[in-house]
Amino acid sequence: MTSVHKKINQFFPVVPVHISWEDYAGELVMYFGQESFPIVSEENWQETATAISGSPTFSSYGVPNASTFSTWQEWAYEFSTLVNGKTR
């Protein structure tokens, strides 16, 4: 069985509930620091999310652009679900 897209080699165990943007962004760097995306303040979270959704590594997962979400938590939940796959 072959994959349609390149799978990242790790699970991203960060759930964007009861966590600050700064902590979430820090986790992104810790897990995906080899990727080139900006880490910005919470009020500019869309810049980070847009860069991630457009990166070659994550674009194959169908990560939507930040403009379709009203909060970073909504986007982050979708990002985690797409990268990790559905659980149960």
N, C-alpha and C positions, 0 to 999 in steps of 0.2 A: 504494500500500500504506500503510495507516495503522497506527499503533502503538496497542496496547490501553492503554498507560500512557505517561505523560510520561517521556521518556528524559533522563537527565542528559547534559550536553553534553561530558563529558570521561571519559577512561579513568582508572581508579584503579590505577596501576602498583605498588602496594605488596603484596608477598607476605609474609604473616605467618610467615616462616621466618627464623631468625637475626636477629630484631629484637626489641627490648624493647617492652613495652606503652607506655611513655612515648614512644618514637619512633613507634610506630604511631598513638597518639592525636594526636601532633603532625602526622602526615601527614593524618589525618582533618580536622583543623582547617585545614591548608593547602589541601586540595582541596575541603572542604565547609564552610568556616567560615561561610558564609551560613546554614547550617542551625542550628537551636537545639537542641543536645544538650550534656549535661554531659561534661566531661572530668574523670575521677576517677582515683584511684590504682588500681594493678593489682588489688588485692584486691577492689575494687568495680567491676570492668570491666563486670559485668552491667548496671549502671545506665546506662552509655553505650550499650551494645548494645541494651538495651530501648528507650531513647529513639529510637535510630536506626530500629529495626524498626517503631516506631509512628508515625514522622514521615510526613506526607503524601508527601514526595518519595520516600522509600524503601519505604513500605508496598506500593506497587504492584509492587515487584520480588519480593515474597514473602519478604523477609528474615525468617528465623525469630527468635523470641524467644530471648534468652540462656539461658533455663531449660532448653533442650533440648541444651545443650552443657556439657561439663565444663571446658573451657579457653577462654580468649579467642582462642587461635590457631585452634581449630576453628571458632569463630563467625566470626572474621575471614576465614578462607579461604572459608567459605560466602558471606559478605557480598561479598567481592571477585568471586567467581565469578558470583553473581547480578547484580551491578551491571555487570560487564564483559562477561558472556556467556561461554559455554564457548569455550575456545581449543583448536584442533586436536582 
